[in-house]
Amino acid sequence: MLTGHNVAGSIALVVISGACAAFAIPRSTRCSCSRCRTELRGRAFGVAQGGLMASQGLGVLVAGALAGRCDPVWPSECSV
């Protein structure tokens, strides 16, 4: 059940994050791939997408490690 103090804030952060990703992913791909020679654009696109997926995985890993150290009621009191 979605009750609590930070549900609206969490939903807002997810929406803002999704909007930023929707803006940044095509723009970064276009910028990085347009500088390549035509025959290498497919490889450049693959490398860019692979790097993006790896960075997202690392972000989840870091967030999970921080969540393990934080009090679930007061996230500002982390033991990091």
N, C-alpha and C positions, 0 to 999 in steps of 0.2 A: 504494500500500500504506500502511496506517495504522500506521506505526511512528514512534517519536520520544518525546521527553520530555514534550511538552505535549498529547498527543492526548486523554488522559482529562480534563485540565483544559479543553480546548477543547470537548469534548462536553458537559461539565458546564455551561459557560457558555452554550452554545446551548440546552440544556434549560431552564436558569433564565431565559434571555431569552424563550424561547417561553412559559413559564408566566406571566411578568410581562406580556407582551403579551396573552395570553389573558385575563388579569384586567383589565388597564387599558383595553383598547379598548371593550368593552361598557359598562364603568362610565363612562368619559369621555363616550361617546356618549349614554348615558342622562342624565347630569347636564346636558350642554349642550343636548340637545334637549328635555328636559322643561321648561325655562324659557321656551321659545318658545310663541307662540300656535299653536293647532292647525293652522291653515292654512299656517304657515311651517315646520313641523317637517321636512318633506321637504327643503327647501332647507338648513336648518340641518344636517341629517344629511349632505347632500352636501358642504357646506363643511367639516364636521368630517373626513369621510373624505378629502377632497382635501388638507387640511392634513396629515393623518397620512401620506398617500402622499408628499407633498413632503418632509416631515421625514425619512422613511425614506430617500429618495433622497439627501438632503443628508448623512445619516449614512454612507451607503455611499461617497459622494464624499470625505468627510473621512477615513474609515478607509483608503481607497485611497491618498490623499495621504500619510497617516502611514506606511502600509506601504511606500511607495516610498522613504521616508527612513530606515527601520529596517533593521538587520542581521537577516536571517531567523533566525539562530541565537540571538541575544541581543536580544529585542525591547526590553529596558529601555535599550539604548544607542541612542537615537534622536538624530538630528542636527536636532532641531526647535528 
